[in-house]
């Protein structure tokens, strides 16, 4: 689950948390430098009202402070990807962006820029590929089942091959536990750590709907009794955004309390109805109904534990834990909170691992370099004539450049060998057959649901349809040697995964 934004922390001003703003601004700039094919500036707008905390004057001051704190926001960033300064706009300009906006007390709007990740899965894959190119060994479909402990020290873990069911041990001097909502499950084998929870889950959801507005992300407020105990200023409202994405609108993020096991996580119809009601209350012109919800993205985020029914208050800072004092030397756990600073959390965790492995060595600072796919001189350029194989539509080529960057040439190589792979799999969706084969041969996809949900954008707007799943199963089966029975089984599992992951059914 993700709203697919990389933000500089404008809202942290209400907490007076300049340190977190600076971290976010630096990491946002780094992503613009290292993954410019996937991360681009996106304008955000919030209407202003009256003379209080939502007024033009207050927002003008906030935007000015944001620009001052982010004085170096464009350091080393290509001119086409730079973040402009914030500004306030007039009443009529806001009304042109947001039809039927509540006009009582409306004074104008505040405009600032953050960034959008076009495809979060492909950004994660770019990080993985960079790690492999630096010597890491990655193994998909391998589950960590328990830690191996001896004399108060972790010396590896027991793992299970999910494709074959085989179990085996992995010996290591250090283990870094980055299992997200499952981080505590792995710690159950550590006597001194099992009674302390590091991840208190809350349910988060974003809706994918038909396109509602233009090219700006629009912020709306919903009245609530929620008070952020860390905020210097409490507005008494909850804020959500309607974000333009891939021809759709992405709306979120809505948080709900969650008490269950991570394996049992589900977004319910009641959750969707509650959020739809709030959206239509805040922006009646949207007029959304359940049939307008094309997909539901859900996940678990760490929250501040509080007893009894309550509004969710998310953990604001990532945490890295050294378990040596709990009888598990050689074990470190990391709990992150957002995409924007995920790389920084990873760097902190890896630095701690290195200090434990080499306590007398001087700290090393990683050299920044573009992620795989980002080594293009002009990412917005049209491919030269002759670079695109016949049959690949302009829309499909634009999609390849946006999602794969310079690695799109590797995808195109499959089409030169088999021109039929240049065909789009679903009318109106730019995903082509070559991406399926590429995901299998180059990105460790061995199951159909993995390919559909985490390698391609086939399910970006909901269920891609039975014909698309059948075509993908045929392409994967040809590479992996699947029988007809195996193909049908993969389609059935993918249908179940789509119901669970997207809360949608086939149209």
C-alpha positions, 0 to 999 in steps of 0.5 A: 500500500502506498500513495506513491508520493515522496514528500519533503515534510511540509506537514512536519511544520505543525510539529516543529520537526525541522530535523525530519523535514531536512531528512525528507528534503535531502532524500527527495532530492537524492531520489530525483538524482538517482531515479529520475525516470521513476520520481518526478515533481507533482504539484499539490493544492490545498484550499484556504479558508477564513483567517485561522489555521487554514487561512491564506496568511498561515499557508503563505508563511508555511510555504515560505518556511518550507522553501527556506528549510528546503533551500538546497532542495534542487542540489544536483537535480536535473533542471527538468526535475527541479522543485519550484517554490510554493505560492498562494493562488486566488479564489477563482483559480482554485475553483477552476481546479476543484468544481463545486468547492465549498465557497463559504469563507474560501479565500484561495489556495496554497500550491507546493511541489513534492514528488510522485513515484510512478511505480513503487514496485519498480523502484524497489526492483531498481534497488534490488538490482543495484544490490546484486550488481554490487555483489549481493545475493537475492533469493525470491520465494525464500521465507525466513522461518526462525533464527539460529541461536547459540550461546546468546548469539544469532549465527544465521536463520532457518529458511524455507523454499516456498516453491519446493517446501524444502527447508535449509539453514543459512549461516551468517555473522549478522542477521538484519530483520527487515520483515515489516509487519512480521518483524516480531514474528521472527523475534519470537525465537529470541527469549529476551525479545519476544515480549517486546513488540516493535511493530504495532500495526494499523490498517492503511488504505488508498483507493484507485478510482476514475480520474477526478481532477486535473494534473494537481494533487488536491488536498481535502479535509474531513472534520475529526476529533483526532488530536496529534499529541506531538503536534504544536498546532492541532487543526481538528481535521484529517487530511487526504489527497486526490492524486493523479496517477496513471490516468486514474485518481489515487485517494488516500491515505485512510487509517484504521486501527488493527488488532489482528495477525498480519497474515489475516489483514484484509480491507473490508467493504465497511472500510471502503464505505466509510472512506467513500462517505468521507470523500464525498462529504469533503468533495461532493463533486466527486460523487463516488460510488462503490462501482467507481472504485477500480482497486483498493490498495491496503497495507499495515503501518506502525502506529503508536500503541494506545489502549482502547478505541481510537484514531490511529497515530502513526509512528513518525520516525523509523527505528533500528534495534540492536538485540545484543542486550536481549540475548541475541548478539548478531541480530538487528531489526529495522522498522521503517515508516515511509518511502521517502526515507526508506533508503536512509533507514536502510543506510542506518541499519547497514551502518550498524551491521558494519560497526558490529562486524568491524568495530575498529573500522572508520565509518564509510559513506556510500557513493551516490550513483544512479540506480539501474535504469536512470543512466539516460541523458534525457529521459523525456526524449522521444526514442530515435527512429529505429530504436523502437521495434515495429508494432510497439505503440507510442503509448507502450514506449512512453510507458517503458521509458517511464517505468524501466528508464534506460533498461527499456532497451533490455525489454525491447530486445525481447521484441526484436527476437519475437515481434509478437511480444510487442503487443499490448496485453489489455486494450487501453493498458500499455503493458506488453508481452515482453515485460512478462518474459523480462520479469521471468528471466531477469527479475525472478518472477516464478508465479503469475500473481508475482508477475501481475502484481509486482512486476507489471502494471497490469493490475494498476487499474484493477482486475486486468480481465481473464484474457490478460491473465490467460495470455500472461500464463501462456507466456510464463508457461512457455519460459518455465515449462508449465503444463496446462494444469499448472497454468490453470492453477496459477490463474486461480491463485492470481484471481485469489491474490487480486481479490485479497490485494486489490479488493476487486473482482473480475469485470 
